[in-house]
Structure formats: structure tokens, C-alpha cells
Amino acid sequence: MTPTRNKHLFALSGMATLAMLQPAMALDAQSFVDRVEAIYEPLGYELSFGEATLEGDTIVAKAVRIGVGGTAGEPAPYTVTTDITFSGVTELADGAYMAETVTVPDIDTDFATDPVGHLTLKDVRLEGFYLPAGETISADAVLQLVRAIKTGPMTVTRDGARVASVASMEAVSTFNPEPGTGPLVDLTSTLAINDIDLDLSTMKDDDPEAAADIEALGLTQVQGDVSQSMSWAMADGHLVVDKFLFDFNDVGALDLRFDLLGVTPALMDKLGKAQAATEAQGYDPESKEAQAAQMMMGMELLQGVTLVGASIAYDDASLADKALDLYSAKQGVERAELVEGLKASLPQMLAGTGVPALADLVTGPVSAFLDDPQSLEIAVQPASPTTLLVLTAAAANPAGLLSMLGLAVTANE
């Protein structure tokens, strides 16, 4: 091989190496964390970054202070200080950033002083971390900020006594198309909070009477799971939550479902701008001006969102049974007598609404549930999708609203 050819090969090799390194070399750690702060502070997070360093495509931010739960003009009541590692960071052509993963060391910190509240949280990991470009961040971009949030065990203690723990949490979304490649068309998402364990026995120190009721209802120790699944199309704002299930062992399960149209990014952007304009005016929240602005935003929401259907279903695993036993004991009567009294009073209470059809719909299923608590479901499904504004206006005529909603109540099915 000739010397001249060797020189050409070395030159080409060097150029190729520089080309591969260019995306990482173009990154700037401080610009990246500044962008994190700019995106997340309007969402209600107080962020303060210490030193940020870049190594390859990894950015490590030291001593990041994260505050949550504050209100405008007030410091956040809950804060955590930790290091954060952003791995697989790239800057897109439009100035947006992506990080493959975000991790933090295990958290072990006090978050309150009276009583002493302590939090431990392990294995925190975010995947598909997206920081959109631009001065104004649209609602559909906000929906795509994180593809997945996962954690390991979490424990909360109160004055050294464990009051709550969770084995793991996971929220995962799928975006079409992927963030940074075009306007969001639709998404699906799931949520799972596994092996929740609540210890409500500490309530005896604050409210002995309530603690006695909690014990009688079998709620001193509560274990269970929370899960959710949903889909959302941006063009028509079709938002379907087909499961939002709170399932607690030996207590009961509550499942919420709803189907809406009109929940579009355009509507969310419009409401967000109106809220920002109101805040910029500096109105007192109790003032007539602020209340008028809130009313206008409420009208926009009611007019823009359409109800297709919704339901709430409860499956009893002992709670209703124990509640009937508890309140019959408190009244000094047999449970059967209490149940008969409730069934007899139900039509009278419903008659007060002035809607005879409501009594016809509710009395039979609720009476069946009181006799034998198994399950109870309340569902609404209008004959055709109806805006929330029309339904609100129809509330002036309860009988008409009932017909419009397509209300159905079922028990023990």
C-alpha cells in the first residue's frame, strides 16, 4: 500500500470519526437543563439545577431540587434534592431534545416535619424523555413529554411508622407518530400501581371515633392495585378510558369508564392561553373579574366536550356488608330491619326530585343490592353524543335530563 493511499485512508477515517462524534459534541449540558426547567416549571414543578456535566451522550445534573404541590406565588411544600442522569441524549434538527432514559439514585428523604413524613423510593426510571423546541409548547407536545415512567418499591412513614407502601408503579404510553417526527395523531396509555399497602391504624391518634369505624369496616390494613387503560385521538378529541380500576383485596373494586369527544389539543391550548392571560392580569382569585374569566373557560370546556357514555361500577368484597352491619349496630337494630328501613325510605327520597322515572330506575336495583350486596353499576349513554353544555342546560328540567342521558342502574349482574 503506497504512502499516499495510507494518508487518504487516515484522513477518511478521521473524518468519519468526527462525523460520528458530532451529535454528542454539539450537545451543551447547561442548555439542556435550562430547557428542562423551561418546559417543566409552567407545569407546576419548581426546579433548581446544580452543576450539569456532559460525557459522550450522557448528561449528569447534580443536586437538582424538585418542588411539587405549590401554588402561584407560594413555595412548594414538598421538595426532593437528588442527582439526575440523562442517557442517550440527542438534539434534533428543530432544537428539541430526546433522552433515551432518565434515572435518579434511590430517594430516602424527609418531606414533612410535623408529623415527620419520610419517603423512600427505588429504581426510578423514565424512558423516551422529550423536550420540544419553541417558545410556546403546544398541548399535544406536552402529552408526549415522557413515554414511560417506572419505579420500584415506595414507602411512606409517619413519625417512623409505615403508613403506605407500593411494590412498583408503571405508566406507559405509545405515540403515533413518535415524538419529534410530526404532529401527534393518537396515543394509547396504561397505568399500573401494584401491591398497594395502606395502614390506617395510625388514625387512632388523630380521630379515635373514625379509627373505630375504620376497624369495624375492615379497613385498618388495605391491600390492592390500581390500573388504567385509555386511548386518545387528537383530530376529534376522542378520549376513551376503558378501565380505571381501584381493586382492593377483601374490600371491593371500583371501575370508572368514560367516552368523550372534543378533548382536542386545540381546545386545551385555548383554555391554557385563557388561563395564562387571567394570571397575567394578576386578578385576585376571589374577584369578580377572575370569576368571570373562570366562567368563560368553563363555558368553553362545556361547549367543546361531548359525552358519548360513562359508567361507574362497584363490586363488593365485604365493604358494603360490613357497612350495613356497622350502621345497624350503631342504631341498635338488626341488620334486616335497617335494610328494610332503607328500602322503604328510598322511594320517598327519590320522590323529592320530582322525577318519577328516577325512582323507577333506581329503587329496584338499589333494593336488590341492599338485600345482597354483590355489584352495582350506574351508566349513562345518550342516544346520540351530546355536549356537556347541552346537558348542563337540560339540568333545569331533571326529567328531560334523565331521558337525554340514557341513565341505567343495574345490580348483582
PyMOL commands that set and color helices and strands:
alter all, ss='L'
color gray80, all
select helices_A, chain A and resi 3-26+29-43+139-143+201-205+208-216+265-281+288-304+319-331+335-351+356-371+388-394+398-405
alter helices_A, ss='H'
color red, helices_A
select strands_A, chain A and resi 46-48+52-55+58-68+78-91+97-103+107-113+116-121+125-131+146-151+154-158+161-166+168-176+186-199+221-233+238-248+252-261+306-316+375-380+386-387+408-411
alter strands_A, ss='S'
color yellow, strands_A
deselect
rebuild
show_as cartoon
